[in-house]
C-alpha cells in the first residue's frame, strides 16, 4: 500500500512540474517581446539563453543532488526542491526585464532536483522487471501535464502574461504540502552511502559513469538523443510563429496534442511493445520514428502536415525511459541516485549547448538578411544527429547478447 501511495505522489509531482513548464511554453514569444526581444528570430535567441542558463545551473547541481539523496534519503531533497520551484515561479511572475527572468531560470536550475530525485525514488520502489514500464509512467504523466499546461497557458494568457507563473507557483506549493502529508521515505538507512566530496563535481560523476562498460554506450546515446530532441522545447513556439503565424493559443493547442501523444505512447504503447519486443528493439523503433519526424518537420510548409507528423514524433519519446531502464538494471541499488544525476547532467549539457547552437541556426534562416528562408533548418540538423545513434544502439544490443550468453 505504501508503495502505491508513493507512486501516486511521484506521478503527481511530475504532473505538476510538467503543467508548470507547459504553462510557459506557449507564451515564450510574447514573454520575450515583453522584455524587449523584438521578433521571433531575436526572441528565439534570448529564449535559448534562458534555457541554456537553466541547464547550466542544473548541470552543476544535479550530481550533488543525486548524491545527497543517496546519503540523506529522497524525501527531504525532493520536498526542498519543490518548495524552491514555487519561489522561482513567483520571481518569474514579478520579472519585468530579461535579467530578472534569467535570475528565475538560474534558481529553477538549482531546484532541478524534482525530476532527478523522483526518478531515483521510483527506482527504489520498483523491481528490475518493472522499471522500464514505471519510467514510462513518468513520461506518460509528463505528457498529460503537457496536455493540461499549454491549454491552461493559452486560457490564462487572456488574463495576463504573468498569470501562468502564479498558477504554477500555487501548484508547486500545494504539492509540497501533499508530500509532507503522505510521502514515505524510499531509501532505507542501511542502503544509504556517505556523501563524498567527489559528488560535488559533475564532470567526475560523468567520468565515473562512463568508465562502467555497461553504461558508457547507453549514456552516449542518451546525450545525442537529448541534444537532438531539444529542438522541440527550444524552437517549437518560435518555429510555429515564424512558419505559420501561430498565436499563443495555437502553439498551446499543438503542444497539448503532443502531450496527448506522449501520454498514450509511454502509458500504453511502450508497455505493450515491451511485452512483444526487447528493450533494444523498442529503442531502435523509437529512434526511427524520431528521425522521420525531425526531417519531416524540417521540410514542412503546410500547417495541416503538422497533424500528420506529430503522432510519429510522439513515438520517439519511448527512447529515454527505455535507455534509462537499460542503465538502471545495470546499476547497484545504492548508486541509483548517482545514475539519475548523471543522466540529468547529460541532459543538462544537451540543454546548454543545443539552444546556443540551434537558435542562431534558426535566426540565420529566418532573419531579414537570410539568403534562404527555412525555419525548419534546426529540425533537419536534429534528424541528422538521430541517424548517428543507430550504429551505437546496435553495438549495445550485441554487447548485451554476448554478456547474457556468457
matplotlib code that plots the C-alpha trace (Angstrom):
import matplotlib.pyplot as plt

x = [0.0, 2.8, 4.4, 1.2, 0.8, 4.4, 3.9, 0.9, 2.8, 5.7, 3.3, 1.6, 5.0, 5.9, 2.4, 2.6, 6.1, 5.0, 2.0, 4.3, 6.6, 3.7, 2.0, 5.0, 5.9, 3.1, 3.8, 7.6, 7.4, 5.1, 7.2, 10.4, 8.5, 7.6, 11.3, 12.2, 13.4, 11.6, 10.6, 10.7, 14.3, 15.8, 13.3, 14.4, 18.0, 17.1, 14.8, 17.7, 19.9, 17.4, 17.2, 21.0, 21.3, 18.8, 20.5, 24.0, 22.9, 21.2, 24.2, 26.4, 23.9, 22.5, 25.2, 25.3, 21.5, 21.6, 24.5, 22.8, 19.6, 21.7, 23.1, 20.1, 17.2, 14.9, 12.0, 13.8, 15.7, 12.5, 10.4, 13.1, 13.4, 9.6, 9.5, 12.3, 10.4, 7.4, 9.7, 11.1, 7.7, 6.9, 10.1, 9.2, 5.8, 7.3, 10.0, 9.8, 13.3, 15.3, 17.8, 15.1, 13.9, 17.5, 17.7, 14.5, 15.8, 19.1, 17.1, 15.0, 18.2, 19.3, 15.9, 16.2, 16.2, 12.5, 12.9, 16.2, 15.0, 11.6, 13.2, 15.6, 12.6, 10.8, 13.9, 13.9, 10.4, 10.4, 11.5, 14.1, 11.5, 9.0, 11.5, 11.1, 7.3, 7.4, 9.8, 7.4, 4.7, 6.8, 6.9, 3.2, 2.4, 4.7, 2.8, -0.5, 1.0, 1.8, -1.9, -3.1, -0.3, -0.4, -4.2, -4.2, -1.4, -3.5, -6.5, -4.6, -2.8, -6.1, -5.9, -2.3, 1.1, 2.2, -0.9, 0.6, 3.5, 1.2, -0.7, 2.5, 3.7, 0.4, 0.5, 4.1, 3.3, 0.3, 2.4, 4.9, 2.0, 0.8, 4.3, 4.7, 1.4, 1.7, 5.2, 7.2, 11.0, 12.0, 15.7, 16.3, 19.2, 21.0, 21.1, 22.4, 26.0, 28.2, 28.2, 31.6, 33.4, 33.6, 29.8, 30.2, 32.0, 29.5, 32.3, 33.7, 30.3, 30.0, 33.6, 33.0, 29.8, 31.4, 34.1, 31.5, 31.3, 27.6, 26.8, 29.2, 27.4, 23.8, 24.9, 26.4, 23.1, 21.1, 23.2, 22.9, 19.2, 18.5, 20.6, 18.6, 15.3, 16.0, 14.8, 11.2, 11.2, 13.7, 12.1, 8.5, 6.8, 9.1, 9.0, 5.2, 5.1, 7.6, 6.5, 2.7, 1.9, 0.5, -0.9, -0.1, -3.4, -2.5, 1.0, -0.6, -3.0, -0.3, 1.7, -1.3, -1.8, 1.8, 1.2, -1.7, 0.5, 3.3, 0.9, -0.6, 2.8, 4.5, 1.5, 0.0, 2.3, 5.5, 4.3, 2.6, 5.7, 7.9, 5.8, 6.5, 9.9, 13.2, 14.2, 16.8, 14.1, 11.8, 14.7, 15.5, 11.9, 11.7, 14.8, 13.4, 10.2, 12.2, 14.4, 11.5, 9.6, 12.5, 13.2, 9.5, 9.1, 12.2, 10.6, 7.0, 5.4, 1.7, 0.2, -2.1, 1.0, 1.9, -1.1, 0.2, 3.8, 3.1, 1.9, 5.1, 7.2, 5.4, 6.6, 10.2, 9.6, 9.9, 13.7, 14.6, 12.7, 14.0, 17.6, 17.1, 15.8, 18.7, 21.1, 19.2, 19.2, 23.0, 23.5, 23.6, 20.8, 23.0, 24.1, 20.6, 20.6, 24.0, 23.0, 19.9, 22.0, 24.4, 21.6, 20.2, 23.6, 24.0, 20.5, 21.6, 24.7, 22.5, 20.2, 23.1, 24.6, 21.6, 19.8, 23.0, 23.6, 20.0, 18.7, 21.4, 20.8, 17.1, 17.9, 20.3, 17.5, 14.7, 16.4, 16.0, 19.3, 19.0, 19.7, 17.3, 14.3, 13.9, 12.5, 12.8, 16.6, 17.2, 14.8, 16.9, 20.0, 18.3, 17.3, 20.9, 22.0, 19.5, 20.8, 24.2, 22.7, 21.6, 25.0, 25.7, 22.4, 23.3, 26.6, 24.7, 22.4, 25.4, 27.2, 24.1, 23.5, 27.2, 27.0, 23.8, 25.3, 28.3]
y = [0.0, 2.4, 1.8, 2.7, 5.9, 6.8, 6.1, 8.4, 11.2, 10.8, 10.9, 14.0, 15.7, 15.0, 16.1, 19.5, 20.1, 19.4, 21.7, 24.4, 24.0, 23.7, 26.8, 28.9, 27.4, 28.9, 32.3, 32.4, 34.6, 37.1, 36.9, 37.7, 40.6, 41.8, 42.1, 43.8, 41.0, 42.3, 39.5, 35.7, 35.5, 37.6, 36.2, 32.7, 33.6, 35.2, 32.3, 29.9, 31.9, 31.4, 27.7, 27.3, 29.2, 26.9, 23.8, 25.0, 25.5, 22.2, 20.5, 21.9, 20.9, 17.6, 15.2, 16.9, 16.5, 12.8, 12.0, 13.9, 11.9, 8.7, 10.0, 11.5, 10.0, 11.0, 12.7, 15.8, 16.5, 16.2, 18.5, 21.2, 21.2, 21.5, 24.5, 26.2, 25.8, 27.6, 30.5, 30.5, 30.9, 33.9, 35.6, 34.8, 36.3, 39.6, 39.9, 42.9, 42.5, 39.8, 39.8, 39.0, 36.2, 35.0, 35.0, 33.0, 30.4, 30.1, 29.4, 26.9, 25.1, 24.8, 23.3, 20.9, 18.0, 17.4, 15.0, 13.6, 12.6, 11.5, 9.1, 7.7, 7.3, 5.3, 3.2, 2.4, 1.1, -0.7, -4.3, -4.6, -6.0, -3.2, -0.3, 0.3, 0.4, 2.6, 5.0, 5.0, 6.1, 9.1, 10.0, 9.4, 11.7, 14.3, 14.0, 14.6, 17.6, 18.9, 18.5, 20.5, 23.0, 24.6, 24.5, 26.4, 28.7, 29.7, 30.5, 32.3, 34.4, 36.1, 37.4, 38.4, 37.1, 36.6, 34.6, 31.2, 31.7, 32.4, 29.2, 27.2, 28.6, 27.7, 24.2, 23.6, 24.9, 22.6, 19.6, 20.4, 20.2, 17.0, 15.5, 16.4, 14.7, 11.4, 10.7, 7.9, 7.6, 5.1, 4.6, 2.7, 4.0, 0.7, 1.3, 4.8, 5.7, 8.5, 11.8, 12.3, 15.4, 13.9, 14.2, 18.0, 17.5, 16.9, 16.0, 13.5, 11.7, 11.6, 10.3, 7.5, 6.5, 6.3, 4.1, 1.4, -0.7, -1.3, 2.4, 4.2, 3.5, 4.0, 7.3, 8.4, 7.6, 9.4, 12.5, 12.7, 11.9, 14.6, 17.1, 16.5, 16.4, 19.8, 21.3, 20.9, 22.8, 25.3, 26.3, 24.9, 28.2, 30.4, 28.0, 27.9, 31.7, 32.2, 29.4, 29.6, 32.7, 30.8, 32.6, 31.6, 29.7, 27.7, 27.0, 25.8, 23.6, 21.8, 21.3, 19.9, 17.5, 16.5, 15.8, 13.5, 11.6, 11.2, 10.1, 7.4, 6.4, 6.0, 4.9, 2.4, 1.8, 1.4, -1.3, -3.1, -3.1, -4.2, -7.4, -8.2, -6.8, -6.5, -3.1, -2.7, -3.3, -0.7, 1.7, 1.2, 1.8, 5.0, 6.3, 5.6, 7.5, 10.4, 10.6, 10.5, 13.2, 15.6, 15.5, 15.8, 18.9, 20.4, 20.4, 21.1, 24.2, 23.4, 23.6, 20.6, 18.3, 19.1, 17.0, 14.1, 14.2, 14.9, 11.3, 9.9, 12.3, 11.2, 7.6, 8.7, 9.6, 5.9, 6.2, 8.0, 5.6, 2.6, 3.8, 4.7, 1.2, -0.4, 1.6, 1.2, -2.5, -2.5, -0.3, -1.2, 0.0, 2.4, 4.1, 4.7, 8.4, 9.0, 7.3, 9.5, 12.6, 11.7, 11.2, 14.5, 16.1, 14.8, 16.1, 19.5, 19.5, 18.9, 21.7, 24.1, 23.6, 22.8, 26.1, 28.0, 26.2, 25.8, 29.3, 31.0, 28.5, 29.4, 33.1, 32.6, 31.0, 33.4, 36.8, 39.7, 39.0, 35.3, 34.1, 31.2, 31.3, 27.9, 27.9, 24.1, 24.0, 23.1, 20.1, 18.8, 19.1, 17.2, 14.4, 14.1, 13.7, 10.9, 9.0, 8.8, 6.9, 3.8, 2.0, 2.7, 1.1, -2.0, -2.3, -2.1, -4.9, -7.1, -6.5, -7.3, -10.5, -11.5, -10.8, -12.8, -15.7, -15.7]
z = [0.0, 0.9, -2.5, -4.2, -2.2, -3.0, -6.7, -6.8, -5.1, -7.6, -10.5, -9.0, -8.7, -12.3, -13.4, -11.6, -12.8, -16.4, -16.0, -14.8, -17.8, -20.2, -19.0, -20.1, -23.5, -25.5, -24.1, -24.8, -27.9, -26.1, -23.0, -25.0, -26.7, -23.2, -22.2, -25.5, -27.8, -30.9, -33.3, -33.4, -34.6, -31.8, -29.3, -30.0, -29.3, -25.9, -25.1, -25.9, -23.5, -20.7, -21.4, -21.5, -18.2, -16.6, -17.9, -16.9, -13.3, -13.3, -14.7, -11.9, -9.2, -10.5, -9.3, -5.9, -5.6, -6.7, -4.3, -1.5, -2.0, -1.7, 1.6, 3.4, 1.6, -1.2, 0.7, 2.1, -1.1, -3.1, -0.9, -0.7, -4.5, -4.9, -2.5, -4.3, -7.6, -6.1, -5.2, -8.7, -10.3, -8.1, -9.2, -12.8, -12.4, -11.0, -13.6, -15.9, -17.5, -19.2, -16.3, -13.7, -15.9, -16.0, -12.2, -12.1, -14.5, -12.5, -9.4, -11.2, -12.3, -8.7, -7.9, -10.8, -8.3, -8.8, -11.8, -10.7, -7.2, -8.3, -10.8, -8.2, -5.8, -8.4, -9.0, -5.2, -5.1, -8.5, -9.2, -12.1, -14.4, -13.7, -14.1, -17.8, -17.5, -14.4, -16.0, -18.9, -16.4, -15.6, -19.3, -19.7, -16.7, -18.1, -21.4, -19.5, -17.9, -21.4, -22.3, -19.3, -19.2, -22.6, -22.6, -19.3, -20.5, -23.6, -21.4, -18.8, -21.4, -22.0, -18.4, -18.2, -19.5, -15.8, -14.8, -15.8, -13.4, -10.4, -11.2, -11.4, -8.0, -6.4, -7.8, -6.6, -3.1, -2.9, -3.9, -1.1, 1.4, -0.2, 0.1, 3.8, 4.5, 2.6, 1.3, 3.0, 2.6, 0.0, 0.7, 4.0, 6.1, 5.6, 1.9, 2.0, 1.3, 2.7, 0.8, -0.9, -2.0, -5.5, -5.6, -6.0, -9.3, -12.2, -14.5, -12.1, -11.8, -15.6, -15.9, -13.3, -15.1, -18.5, -17.0, -16.4, -19.6, -19.2, -19.1, -21.5, -24.8, -23.4, -21.8, -25.2, -26.9, -24.3, -24.7, -28.5, -28.4, -25.8, -27.8, -30.9, -29.1, -27.6, -30.9, -29.8, -26.4, -27.8, -31.0, -31.3, -30.3, -32.4, -35.4, -35.3, -35.1, -38.0, -40.3, -39.9, -37.9, -35.0, -31.9, -28.3, -28.3, -31.4, -30.0, -26.8, -28.8, -30.7, -27.5, -25.8, -28.8, -28.4, -24.7, -25.5, -27.9, -25.4, -22.7, -24.9, -26.2, -22.8, -20.9, -23.4, -26.4, -24.5, -22.0, -24.9, -27.1, -24.2, -23.9, -27.5, -28.2, -26.4, -24.9, -27.7, -30.3, -28.8, -28.6, -32.3, -33.3, -31.2, -32.9, -36.3, -35.6, -34.2, -37.2, -39.7, -37.7, -37.4, -41.2, -41.9, -39.7, -41.3, -44.8, -43.7, -45.3, -44.7, -41.2, -41.8, -42.2, -38.6, -37.5, -39.6, -38.3, -34.7, -33.7, -35.3, -33.2, -30.1, -30.6, -30.3, -26.6, -25.8, -26.2, -22.9, -20.5, -22.3, -22.2, -18.5, -17.7, -19.5, -17.4, -14.1, -14.5, -14.8, -11.7, -8.0, -5.7, -3.7, -7.0, -8.5, -7.3, -8.8, -12.1, -12.3, -11.5, -14.3, -16.8, -15.7, -16.1, -19.6, -20.4, -18.9, -21.1, -24.1, -23.0, -22.6, -26.0, -28.1, -27.6, -28.1, -31.4, -32.7, -32.0, -34.1, -36.8, -36.7, -36.8, -39.7, -41.8, -40.7, -40.2, -42.7, -44.3, -44.8, -48.3, -47.9, -45.7, -44.0, -40.4, -40.2, -40.6, -36.9, -37.3, -40.2, -38.1, -35.3, -37.7, -38.8, -35.2, -34.6, -37.6, -35.8, -32.9, -34.8, -35.1, -31.4, -30.4, -32.4, -30.5, -27.2, -28.3, -29.4, -26.2, -24.1, -26.0, -25.6, -21.8, -21.5, -23.4, -21.1]

ax = plt.figure().add_subplot(projection="3d")
ax.plot(x, y, z, "-o")
ax.set_aspect("equal")
plt.show()
